[in-house]
Amino acid sequence: MNSRSVKPIVAIVAVVVLFVGPSMLLAKDAVLKAQTKCPVMGKKMKASKFVDHEDHRYFFCCNSCMSKFKKDPAKYIKHMEDAGIAAAKTPSEGEKKESEPKREGS
């Protein structure tokens, strides 16, 4: 192969890497699953058992798992990421108020 025949191949490879590579990364993010199990024990999570950490909300099956998560969040977050599980975003203050039950007389 001479240098003239190699240049078009290099150009094609560069285009593929630059344009297809990032879209493959985006496609990976698109297939993340919502959390359905406790990241510590793998049991069914409870909506009332959660920890907000770095703008994300992580749900757990019990208080003990919440405590374990707080001691080493990176360990459990990595486990979730490796399994393709996305944590929920922490609700904004307005969203938190909207989700609270209405009190009688208000």
N, C-alpha and C positions, 0 to 999 in steps of 0.2 A: 504494500500500500504506500502510495506517495502522500506528501503533505497536502496536496489539493483534494484528495478523496477523504482525508481524515477531517478536514475543517468542517464540511457540511454535517458530518456525523456528530462532531463535538457541539455544533450549533443546535442540532436537534435535541441532543441530550440536555443541553443547558435550558432550552425552552421547556422541555418536559419537567425537569427538576423545578424550575421557577414557577411554572403555572399549575402543574398537576400536583406537586408535592404539598403546597399549602391547602389545596382543596381536599386532599386525603386526610390531613389533620383535622379539618373542619368536619369531615364525614365521620371521623372517629368520635368527635364530641357529640354529634347528632344522635348517636346510638346509645348514649348513656341512659341507664335505667333509674327510675325514681327509687328512693330508699323505701323498703318494705320491712326490713328486719333490723334488729339491734346490731350495730357493728361490733359489739363486744362479744355477745353470746350467740348471736344468730337467731334469736327467738323473735316472735312477732313483736313489733314495736308498739308503744302506746303513745297516742297524741299528746297526752298530759306529761310525758316524761321526755324532756328535751333540754339541750344545751345550745346556746347561741355562741358561736366561735368564729371570729373573723368573717363576719357578714353571712354566715351560713348557719342553718339550724339542723342539728343532728338529733335524731329520735332514738329512744332506748326502751328496753323492756322493764327496767327497774332502777331504783336509786343507786344500787351498788354499781351497775354498769355506767351510770352517769359519773360517779366518782372515779372509776377507773379511767374513763375517757378524759376527764379533767386533769389527771396526773400525766398523761402522755397522749394528747390529741393527735399529734403527727402520726403515731403508730396506727391508730384506727382510721384516720383519714386516708392514709396510704393504702390500707387494706380495702377500703371502699373504692378508691380510685382504681386499684388493680383489678377489682371485680367489675368495673364499669358502672359503678353506682354514683349518682350525683346527689349531693346534699341540697336541700331546699335553701333558697335565699332567706335570710332573716327578714321577716315582715317589717315594713316601715311603721312608725308610730301610728299613722293614720290607718294602716291595714290592721294593726293590733287592736285598735279601738273598735273598728268595724266588726271584727270577729268575736269581740266579747259579747256575752249574752246580755240582752236588754233586761233592765231591772223593772219591776212593776212600778207604775206611776211615773216613769220617765219617758 
